[in-house]
Amino acid sequence: MSNRRATDFLQLVLPLIAHCATIYYVSSLPSPPTPDLGFDWGDKVVHAGAFGLMGLLAVRAARWFAEGKTLARWITVGLLFCCIYAGLDEVHQSYVPGRDADVMDWVADIVGAALAGEAIWLIRRTGWGAALFNPST
């Protein structure tokens, strides 16, 4: 691996790995701290936010894995990764004492990741954020 490729790995992939590890750790807690947003589905907003961030990071990581591909391909790969990780996270939680798997949590995760992908697409199309998601770099 060249120095440039290694540097790109650290910048593009390592943040995703760290975020996934954090989600795995929190999912392993029998009673994780959850912010009270003041409404019944507040936890779904937290799920969407966590996986929205994962979606952003996954699209950036896809740049490293699918170098030279299009932004649409990176978004597709990132969203697919998030969908699979979210499903596996729910399965993992079903084995943690005091936790259970919830299909609606999985849906909220996917919605968050999809919104992140859409945001990236719109930002890129309008010219904002070119340094973050520029297909030519």
C-alpha positions as CSV (number, residue, x, y, z in Angstrom):
1,M,0.0,0.0,0.0
2,S,1.4,3.3,-1.0
3,N,1.8,6.2,1.5
4,R,-1.0,8.1,-0.3
5,R,-3.3,5.0,-0.1
6,A,-2.5,4.6,3.6
7,T,-3.2,8.2,4.3
8,D,-6.5,8.0,2.4
9,F,-7.4,4.9,4.5
10,L,-6.8,6.8,7.7
11,Q,-8.9,9.8,6.5
12,L,-11.7,7.9,4.7
13,V,-12.1,4.5,6.3
14,L,-10.8,4.8,9.9
15,P,-13.6,7.2,11.0
16,L,-16.2,4.7,9.8
17,I,-14.5,1.9,11.7
18,A,-14.4,4.0,14.9
19,H,-18.1,4.9,14.5
20,C,-19.1,1.3,14.0
21,A,-17.1,0.3,17.1
22,T,-18.9,3.0,19.1
23,I,-22.3,1.7,18.0
24,Y,-21.3,-1.9,18.7
25,Y,-20.2,-0.8,22.2
26,V,-23.4,1.1,23.0
27,S,-25.4,-1.8,21.6
28,S,-23.6,-4.1,24.0
29,L,-24.8,-2.2,27.1
30,P,-27.8,-3.7,28.9
31,S,-29.2,-0.3,29.5
32,P,-27.5,2.4,27.4
33,P,-28.0,6.0,28.2
34,T,-30.7,7.4,25.8
35,P,-31.5,11.1,25.6
36,D,-35.2,11.9,26.2
37,L,-36.3,14.0,23.3
38,G,-39.8,14.5,24.9
39,F,-41.9,12.4,22.5
40,D,-42.6,8.7,22.0
41,W,-40.5,8.0,19.0
42,G,-37.5,10.0,20.2
43,D,-35.3,6.9,20.2
44,K,-35.9,6.5,16.5
45,V,-34.6,10.0,15.9
46,V,-31.4,9.0,17.8
47,H,-31.2,5.9,15.6
48,A,-31.6,7.9,12.5
49,G,-29.0,10.4,13.6
50,A,-26.4,7.8,14.5
51,F,-26.9,6.0,11.2
52,G,-27.1,9.3,9.3
53,L,-23.6,9.9,10.5
54,M,-22.7,6.4,9.6
55,G,-24.1,7.0,6.1
56,L,-21.9,10.1,5.7
57,L,-18.8,8.1,6.8
58,A,-19.7,5.1,4.8
59,V,-20.0,7.1,1.6
60,R,-16.6,8.7,2.3
61,A,-15.1,5.2,3.0
62,A,-16.6,3.9,-0.3
63,R,-14.3,6.4,-2.0
64,W,-11.4,4.3,-0.8
65,F,-12.9,0.9,-1.7
66,A,-14.4,2.0,-5.0
67,E,-11.7,4.4,-6.2
68,G,-12.5,5.9,-9.5
69,K,-16.2,5.1,-9.4
70,T,-19.1,7.6,-9.4
71,L,-20.7,9.4,-6.5
72,A,-23.9,7.4,-7.2
73,R,-21.9,4.2,-6.7
74,W,-20.3,5.5,-3.5
75,I,-23.8,6.4,-2.1
76,T,-25.2,3.0,-3.1
77,V,-22.2,1.1,-1.5
78,G,-22.5,3.3,1.7
79,L,-26.2,2.8,2.0
80,L,-25.9,-1.0,1.5
81,F,-23.2,-1.1,4.2
82,C,-25.4,0.8,6.6
83,C,-28.4,-1.4,5.9
84,I,-26.4,-4.6,6.6
85,Y,-24.7,-3.2,9.7
86,A,-28.0,-1.9,11.1
87,G,-29.6,-5.4,10.6
88,L,-26.6,-7.1,12.2
89,D,-26.7,-4.6,15.1
90,E,-30.3,-5.5,15.8
91,V,-29.5,-9.2,15.8
92,H,-26.6,-8.4,18.1
93,Q,-28.9,-6.6,20.5
94,S,-31.2,-9.6,20.7
95,Y,-28.4,-11.5,22.5
96,V,-27.7,-8.7,25.0
97,P,-29.4,-9.1,28.3
98,G,-32.1,-6.4,28.8
99,R,-32.1,-5.6,25.1
100,D,-34.1,-6.8,22.1
101,A,-34.2,-6.5,18.4
102,D,-36.7,-4.0,17.0
103,V,-37.6,-3.8,13.3
104,M,-38.6,-0.2,13.7
105,D,-35.1,0.6,15.0
106,W,-33.7,-1.0,11.8
107,V,-36.1,1.1,9.7
108,A,-35.0,4.3,11.5
109,D,-31.4,3.4,10.9
110,I,-32.0,2.9,7.2
111,V,-34.0,6.2,7.0
112,G,-31.1,8.0,8.6
113,A,-28.5,6.5,6.3
114,A,-30.7,7.2,3.2
115,L,-31.2,10.8,4.3
116,A,-27.5,11.2,4.6
117,G,-27.0,9.8,1.1
118,E,-29.6,12.1,-0.3
119,A,-28.0,15.1,1.5
120,I,-24.6,14.2,0.0
121,W,-26.2,13.9,-3.5
122,L,-27.9,17.3,-3.1
123,I,-24.8,19.0,-1.7
124,R,-22.6,17.6,-4.4
125,R,-25.1,18.6,-7.1
126,T,-25.2,22.2,-5.8
127,G,-21.5,22.5,-5.6
128,W,-21.3,22.6,-1.8
129,G,-19.0,20.2,0.0
130,A,-16.9,19.5,-3.0
131,A,-13.8,18.9,-0.8
132,L,-15.7,16.2,1.1
133,F,-17.4,14.3,-1.8
134,N,-15.6,15.3,-5.0
135,P,-15.6,12.3,-7.4
136,S,-12.6,13.7,-9.2
137,T,-10.3,13.4,-6.2
